[in-house]
Amino acid sequence: MLKSQQQIPPKTTLDKAVNYTLEYWPELSRYIENGEWPIDNNPAENAIRLFVIGRKSWLFSNSQRGATASENLYSLVESAKANGKKPYSYLSWLFEKLPSAYMADVEKLMPWNMPD
């Protein structure tokens, strides 16, 4: 790219793309420092896709309490997914345990503590 940069006419789309790439090269190539680092952030993008799609619907939440309830539910669902649990199974287990739980039991109710 450094060779090509000298041959590209200035202020063209290609010139902008090459200059951008070279400017951020350390950040763009960081993943090669560790073989466990992903080359892209697709898992993160996929995890937030439902929120991006739902954003317009949430504009019409009737109340702050309703919006907070939705936020809490989505947080539980995504936490379950992130811990390899099926959201329906986790929520069923959680709602079964919640009535007899105390504040001190919160850690025990997290998805990573749900028996398989």
LOVEX-946442 format. One record per residue (C-alpha): residue in one letter; x, z, y. Coordinates in steps of 0.05 Angstrom, whole numbers, plus 32768, in hexadecimal, padded with zeros to 4 digits. Layout:
AXZY ...
REM end
This chain:
M800080008000 L803A800D802E K80527FC58024 S800C7FAA802D Q80017FD2806C Q80347FA88091 Q80127F67807E I7FCA7F79808E P7FAF7F6380D2 P7FA27FA080FE K7F5C7FBA810B T7F3D7F9880CF T7F137FBC809B L7F4C7FB68069 D7F7D7FD4809B K7F4E800F80A7 A7F46801A805C V7F918018804E N7FA280458089 Y7F6C80778074 T7F868077802C L7FCE80828042 E7FBA80B88074 Y7F9780E0803D W7FC680CD8004 P7FDD81157FF5 E7F95812C7FEF L7F7F80EF7FC7 S7FB880F67F95 R7FB481427F8D Y7F91813C7F4A I7FD081217F29 E7FF481647F34 N7FCA81847EFD G7FAC815F7EC2 E7F70818D7EC1 W7F5A817A7F08 P7F2481447F09 I7F3081037F2D D7EEB81067F4C N7EB681397F5E N7E7C81187F38 P7E6781597F15 A7E5F817B7F59 E7E3A813F7F75 N7E0B813D7F39 A7DFE81887F3F I7DE681827F87 R7DBF81417F7D L7D7D81657F71 F7D86818C7FB1 V7D94814D7FD9 I7D56812C7FBC G7D2B81697FC7 R7D428175800E K7D09814E802D S7CD681738002 W7CF281B68017 L7CE681A58060 F7C9D81B38051 S7CA681F98033 N7C6A821F804D S7C90825F805B Q7CD4827F805C R7CC082A7801E G7CAF82667FF9 A7CF18246800D T7D1782857FF6 A7CF282857FB4 S7D04823C7FA9 E7D4D824A7FBA N7D4F82847F89 L7D30825B7F51 Y7D5F82207F5C S7D9A82507F5D L7D85826D7F19 V7D7B82277EFB E7DBF820D7F13 S7DE2824D7EFC A7DC482447EB7 K7DDB81FC7EB4 A7E21820E7ECD N7E2682407E94 G7E10820F7E5E K7DCA822D7E57 K7D8982067E56 P7D64821B7E95 Y7D2182257E72 S7D4082517E3C Y7D6682797E6F L7D2A82847E9C S7CFF82977E61 W7D3382CA7E4A L7D3C82E37E92 F7CF282EC7EA0 E7CEA83117E5F K7D2283427E71 L7D13834A7EBB P7CD7837A7EB7 S7D0083B07E95 A7D4183A37EBB Y7D6183D07EEF M7D8D83BA7F29 A7DC983D27F01 D7DB6839E7ECB V7DBE83617EF8 E7E01834D7EDA K7DE283517E94 L7DAD831F7EA9 M7DDD82E97EBF P7DDC82A87E97 W7E2282B47E7A N7E0882F47E59 M7DCB82D37E39 P7DD382D37DED D7DD6828F7DCC 
REM end
